[in-house]
């Protein structure tokens, strides 16, 4: 085993996660350079206790190299006290509330592919989640003000804006795999063009510009060569039928697509739309989601209530197997750059990757203080956004609305003002209802979230 370089304490808020939490454990257990504790906090203690067992069982796998120990804690304060890093990955709301985010708008003819970042569902998720983020920011300021905070919750931009507004000196950024799938596609197209194999997405050097879940690439290079002509050729080739590695997967998998939306947007704007199709579609007027038939035409996977309930049941079944030793976690990459970012901040290496941060000038035509997504240079105790340049004007029109809505929503939650939150709801890109019907929908969705409304009283 390599020499342990540094002992760290990680506070994991949402430590009962049956998704990213397991992936994080799997990646951590491959790493022989980190030592210390991961303190798991969840409002459902049973879930964090389960992950304590699962994480520490993973340390028994022969291939495991880590000295990280997983400990479930009773309180947020216990998790945060003197932490070096804070990972926040929560999904506020029970299964019925999450289902209502998708189901109730559909009764009014509003369809969402994801419904957790924008759209009526994204607004409700923010109303549930941001009060928690206010609490987290205050406790971080009190108990670990020098910790690096890595946020992974949706809606990510609103969550980060809330942290910055509540604790202005917080060292926080969003870790997102927003563009990874598009980098993989560019690598596929480049392999075919050059007749070579095994080009990694990390070898595709991209300039990232925009906001989380509506992010763009205006430069893509491989070995210094511009790849836009290759992408243009393939966008035209696959514009009608899409590009699929698993045929028709989008029909049953809401995380799948055929990338027709991003190809359409590239041919429309001349810049590579880098986010997944479901988030691109949710962020626009209902060009791609005016009806289920329209979504099917664009081959966008749609989140459904049946899938959500099935997914949760499968995770609970797998958790039992992991706890009982009938199954082991896979020691794989987590699908994010979270561990690489932590190691870079510790000084183990330097990393350039996309992050979500407050705009300090990296995108000059988006207001300062807005939360944007660009590349950042991460080194010892430093996360410095890379200058990305200006967003093209025709795309800025779309982004500007999303940024304004995000700011409006955060301000409404900070002020505990549901009337202002309704203004953000009404101004959402997917909103097609008149004011009376929109008011009716808003009230109906709030009634599905009664357990979270005490904060606003």
N, C-alpha and C positions, 0 to 999 in steps of 0.2 A: 504494500500500500504506500502511495506517495505521502510525503510529509504533510501533516495537517497545517495549513497556512494560517487559519484564523478561526476562532470560535465566535459564533454569532447567535443572537436571539431573534427569531422571526415571530412576530405576532400575526396569526392568520385569522382574520375576522371573516366569518362564514366558514369556519373550520370543519363544519359538518358536510361540506360539499361532496356530492357523489359524482361530480364531473371533473372540474379542473383540479379539485383537491387531490383526487387519486392520481391524475396525470402529473401534478407537481411532486407528489411522493415518489412516483416512478422515476422521474428525472433526477430528483435529489439523491435517490439511492444509487444512482450510477456515478455520482460525483465523489471523488476521493479527496477533494481539496477543501471541503466545507465540514465544519464540526459545530455542534451546539444543539439548540432546541428549537422546535417549532411548536409554539403555544397555540393550541386550537381552541378558538372561542366560537360558539354558535348559540343562538337563542334557544335552540333545541339541544340541550346537553346530551341527549341520547345519541344524536348524530355525531357530535365531536368525540364522544367516548368511543363510538364505533370506529371513527377514523384514527383514534389513538391506537386501537388494537390493530387495525389494518396497516397503518404506517409502521408500527414496530414489528409486526409479523414480516413485513417486507424486508426488514433488516436481517432476517434469518435466511433469506434466499442466498445461495452461495455466490451469485454474481454481484450481490450488493456490496458497495464499496464505502458507503457513507458512515459517519459517526453522528449523524443528526438523530435526535430523539424526539418523538412526537408525544406531546402532553396535552390532554384536554383540561381546560381550566373552567372555573365556575363563573368568572366575571370578566367583563371587558377590561376593567382596571388591571386584573391579574395578567391578562394577555399583553397589555400595552406597556406595563411598567418597565422602563429602561430598555425597551426593544430597540434593536438596530435597524430592523426593517419591519414595515407593516404592510401586509398584503390584504387587500379588501376585495372579497369576491362574494357578494350576496345577491340573492334574488328575493327581494322583499315581497311577501304575499304567499298565501297558501295556494294549493292547486286550483281551488275554485275561483280565487281572485285572478290568477294567471289565465285561466280559461276564459273568464269574463272579458279580459282585455281583447281577445280575438272574437269571441262569440257575439257579444252585444253589438258592436259596430256593424257586424254582418247583417243584423236585423234591419239596419238602416241603409244597407247597400254600400257600406264602406268595407273594403277588403284589404287586409294587411298580410304581407308575406312573413314578416317577423313579429311586428307589433310590440317590440320591447325597447325601441329607441326613438322612433317618431310615430306619427299616427295617433289616433285616440288611445291605443294601448300603451304607447310610449309615454303619453302624458300621465296616464294613471300610474304607470310604473314609477315615474318620477315623483308623483305625489306620495307614493308609499316609501320610496327609497331615500329621497333627499333629506327628510327629517332625521333618518338614521345617520346620514353622512354629516349633518350638523353636529350630532352627538359625538361621532367619531372624531371630528376635527377638534372639538373642545377638549376631549380626553387626550388626544395626541399632544396638543399644546401643553396640557398639564403634566403628562406622565412620560412622554418621550419626544420632546420638541425637536430633537436633532435627528430623529429617525427618518429614513427614506420611506416614503409611502407609495406603494404601487397599487393603483386602482384597476380593477377588472370588471366592475359591475356595470350593468346597463341601466339607464342611458349614460354612457361613459362621459360624454362632454359635460352633461349637467351635473353628474356626480363630482367631477373634478372642479368645475366652476364653484360648486358649493364648498368644497374644501378650501379653495383659494379665498373665497369671500369670508369664510368663518375664521380661518387662521391664515392671515396673509403671508406669514413667513414659512409656511409649511413647505417641505421639500417633497413635492408630489408630482407624479406623472402617470399616465395611463399606458399600460402594456397591452398592445393590440396585435392580433394576427390578421388584421383587416386586409392587408395587401398580399399575404403569402400565396394564396391560391392563384392570384393573377400573375405573380412572379413565376410560379410553377408553369402556368400556361405559356408565358413568354419563353421560358426555358424549353418547353416541348416544341414550340414553333421553331426555335433556333436550332435545336437538335436536328429536326427534319430538314431544315434549309441547309445546314452545314454537313449533314450526313455523319453526325457524331452521336455518341451516347453519353448519358449520365452527366448532363449539365445540371448543376445544382441551382436552385433559386438564389442561393447566396452569391453565386457568380454573376447573376444579373444585377448590375448596378443601376439603381433607379433614383430619380428625384421625386420625392413624395410631397404632395401639396393638396391641402383641402382640410376637411374636418373628419372626425371619426365616423365611419359608416357611410361617408360620402367623399371618398378620398380618390385622388387622381395621380397619375404618373405622366409627367411631361418630358421625361428623359429616361431611356433604357439603353444600357450599354453592355456588351459582352466583349471582353478583351479590347475595350476601347472603341468598338464598332457600334454605330447607332443601329438599333433594332426596329425602329419605327416602320421602315419599309416592309420588313418581314411581318410585323404585326398587322399592318394595313392589308397586305395580301391575304392573310388568314382571316382577318375580320370580314373581308368581302367574301371569302370562300365559304365561311360558316355562318354568314349573316342570316340566311333563311332557315337553315335546319339546326344550327347550333353545333357546339363542340362537346361531345360527351365521351367520357371514358367508360361509363357504365350506362348503357342505353336505358332510357325512360326512368332513371332513378328518381328524377324530380317528381314523378307522379305519386310516390309514396314516402319520399324522404324530404322533409321541408328544408334541410340544409343543402340539398343538391340543386343544380341548375344546369342549363346547357350554354350559359354565358351569352345568350342572345341579347340581353339587355346591355351588357358592357360593350358588345360589338356594335350595337345600334348607336350607343352614345359616343363611341369612338368615331364612327362614320359621320355622326352629326356634328361633333365638336372638335375632332382632330387631336384629342388628348385621350389617353387610356384611362377609362373609368376602372379604378383598382379595387373597390370594395366588392363584396359578393352581390350577386344580382338581387337577392331578396332585400338587402338594405338599400341598394340603389333604387329599386322600385318603390320601396316605402318612403324614400326621401323626395320623390318627385310628385307632381300632380298625378292623378290616376291614369297616366299614359299606359302603364303596363298592368294595372290592377283594377281596371274598371269593372271587371266581373271575373268569376272563376274561369270562364271560357277564355277571356283575354289573357289571364295569367297562364293558362295552359298553352295558348298560342306562343307566348314568350318563354315557355318552358321554365318557369320560375317555381321552385318548390314552395308550397304554402304551409305555414304552421296550422295545424288543426287541433281541435280539442281532443280528438281520439288519440292522436299521436302523443300529445302531452301526457295524457293519463297512462298510456301504454309505456312511454319512456320512463316515467317515474316508477311504475310497478317493476319494470325490468331492473332499474337501478337498485331498488330495495331488495329484490331477489339476489342480485349480484353481491350486494353488501353482506348478506347472510353467508353466502359462499366464501367470501373473502375472510370474514370473521371466523368461520368454522374451519378454514384451511382447505376447503374443497377447491379453491381457486387462488391463484397468486396474481398480484398486480404485475402488469408488464413493465419492465424497466426500459421505457422508451422516452424519447423527447416529448415534452409536454404539449407541443404544438404552439408554444409561445417562446419569446426570448427572455422570459422572466428570470430564469437562473443565470443566463448569460449577462443580463443587466445587473443582477446582484453582484456577480463576480467582478464585473468591470468597475462598479462603484467601490468594491473592496480593494481594487488595484491589481487584480490578477491579470487583467488584460484590458485592451481598449476595444470598444464595440461601436459600430455605426449601425443603427437600426431605427425603424419608425417608432415614434412615441407620440402620445397625446399630451399636450402641454399648453399653458397659457401663451398667447401670442405676445412676444416681446419685440417683434419686428421681423421674425422669420418669414412672414407673409405680409408684405407692406400694404396691400390693399384690403386687408381684413382688419377690423378695429383692434387696437391694442387691448389686451386683457381677455379677448375672446379665446375660447379653447379650440386649438387647431391641431392638425396632425401633419408632421413633417419628419424627416430624419433628424436624429440627434447623435452627437458624439458623446459617448459615455466613457468616462475615465475615473480615476480614483476620486471619490467623493464629489463627482461633478457630472451633471447631465446638461449638456449645452446644445440647444436646438441649432440645426444647420439652416443657413439662409436658403430658402426655397424659391424665392422670387414671387412675382405677382400671379394671382389666379387670373386666367383669361376672362375677359369681361362677360362673355355669354354664359360661362359657368358661374361666375360671381353672382349673377342674378339669382341663381338657384341656391347657392351657398349662403348668400346674404340673408335670405328668408329663414333658413335653418339656424343660422347664428343668432339672429334677432329673436327667434322663438325660444331658443335655448336660454338666452339671457332673461327673457321675459318670464319664463317658467321658474328659473332659479330665484329671481327677485320675488315672485309670487310666493314661493315656499318660504323664503326667508322672512317675508312679511306676514305669513300665515293668511294669505288673501286668496280665497278660492275664486273670487270674481275676476281677479287678474289672471289666475290660472285658466279660467274659461276663455279669456282673450287669446291665450296661447293655443288652447284647444281649437278655437274657432279659426285661427290663422294657420293651422297645420296644412301642409301641402296636400294631404289626402282628403281634407274636409270639403265635401261637396254639398252639404246641407244648408238650408236657409237658417236664419238665427233661431227661429222657434224650434225647428227640429233638432238643431245642434244643442240647444239648451236642454231639450228633452233627453237627448242621448247622454249629455254630460251628467245630468241628475241621475239617470238610470245607472250609469257606470259608477258614480260616487256611491250609490246605494249598495253596490256590490263590494264596496271597499269600506264599509262602516267601521270596521275594526281599526282603521288607520286615520280616521277623521278627528279623533280627540285632539291631536296636535294642532288642528286648525281652529279649535274652539277658543 
